[in-house]
Amino acid sequence: MFERFKAYWFTSLICILFFITFFAMSTTSHSILQCEISAEDRQQSTNGVTLSYILTNISAQPVKLLTWYTPLEGFMTDLFKIEDSQGHELAYQGPMVKRMTPSAEDYIVIEAQESVSINLNLQDAYPINVGSYQISLRPKMIQLQSAQRSLSAELCRNQTISINVK
């Protein structure tokens, strides 16, 4: 009987520690970086359809970020979910890069309270024509380091913008 109690207690402790660790990591990562996508709501297709991506370190310490699978590296994978006014998703037509282990050059440092940004022409990777579109960043876990800790974070979750292309 005592052995079953020990096993139950040990299993419960492991579950509690797992949930505490998971909650702490997700809470910490979201309080380090703030993400925003934006675009002019009316754009001309002949000028390119541009979107801005801004990533801000809202913490008090520098953050080292792996730029893979973020707009900061440009179109190297399918970054955005783009739907037309009928709800049809546009097919990604850009490169799909396979990766090895990241090197030091694959990381950038975002200083405390600083931002990095990039403007992307969505027509470089998606067949955007005249019409209305809903755009969101595809959920991806990114890797970052802050204060000697490695974390994973999902950015721009649930952020959707609308554009009209003429």
N, C-alpha and C positions, 0 to 999 in steps of 0.2 A: 504494500500500500504506500509506504514511504517513497519507494522508487518511482511509482506513478506520479506522486505529487512533485518530486524533483524534476521529472521529465516535463510535466505540465508547466511548472514554474519556469524552467529553463526555456522552453518553447515560447512562453508568453513574454519573457524578457527579451529574447531575440526579436520577436515581432515588434515589440515596443521600440527597441533600439533602431530597428530598420525604419519604422515610420518617423521617428524623431530625426534620424539622419536625412531621410528623403525630404521631409518638410523643411528642415534647416537649409539644405542645399537649394531647394527651389525658392525659398523665401530670400536667401542671401543673393542668389544670382539675379532675381528680379529687382532687388534694391540696389544693384550695382550699375546696370545699364538700362537706358531708356531708348526706345526705338521709335522712329516715325517714318512713314512713307507719305509722300504728298505729290500732287501734280495739279497743274492748271486744269480746271474742270472743262474748259473748251480749248481744243487744240486743232491745228491744221495738219492733216496727214502729210502734206508736202513739206512741212518743216520738221518732221520727225515727232514722234509722240514720246515726250520725256516724263520721267518720274524721278523724284528726289528721294534719297534714302539718307537719313541722319541717325547716327548712333552716338549717344551721349553717355559719358561716364559720370554718373551722379554720386559716386562715392568720394571719399576723401583720399583715396589712394589710386595710383596708376593701375591700369588693367592691361594685361597682355591678352590679345584676342587672335585666335586662329581665323583668318579671313575666308577659309574654305566654306562654300555653301552659303555665303552672304553676298549681297550685292556689291560689297566692297572689292571683290575680285573680278567684277564684271560678269558676263554671261559665260559661265563654265558648267552650268547645270540649269535645270528647270527651276527658276527661283520664284516665279509668280504664278498664281492661279488667276487667269483672266477669262471672264465670261462675257459673252455678248448679251444683247437685250433679250434674246430668246433663252438664255441660260445655257448656251452651248459653250463649252470650254475650248479656248484656242490651244492648238497644238504648239508645243515648244519646238523651234526649228534651229536652235543654236547648238554649240558643241556640248558633249557630255564627257567630262574629263574623269579618268580613273586615277586614283591616288595611291601613293605609297605612304610611308611614314612622313609626317610633316617635319620640315627643317626650321631652323631659326628664322629664315627669310619669309616663311609663310605666316608669321605672326606680326602684328602691329601693336604698338603701345598707345593707349589712349590715356592721357594724363588726367588727373583728378579734375572734375568739373569741365572737361574739354569735350569737344565733339569732332567726329569725322563724318564726312558726307561724300556722296557721289551722285551724279546725274546720269541716268541711263536712258538711251533711246530704245524703247520697247520694240520698235519696228526692226531692230537688229536681230531679234530672236523670236518674235511672234508675228503672225500675219494680221496685223491690225489695219483695218480699212476704215471707211466712213461708218460711223455708228456709235452706239453707247456701250460702255464697258464697265464692269465691276472688277477691281483689281485688289488682290491681297497677296501678302508674302506667304509662300508655302511654309508650313511648320517644319522647321529643322532644328535639331539640337546643335548649338555651337559650343566650342570649347574656349574657355578663358581661364586666366590665372590672375589671382589677386591676393596679396599678402601671403605668399607661399602656399596658397591653396589652389587646386585645380577644380573648376566647376563646369557644369553644363547648363546652358540656358536656352530657352526657346524665346525668340524675340518677335515683336510685332504681332503677337497672337491676337486674333479677333479684330484686327484693324483692316478695314476695307475702304477703298476710295472709289469714287465714280468719275468717269471722264466721258466727254462727248467729242468725237472726232469728226471734223468736217472736211 
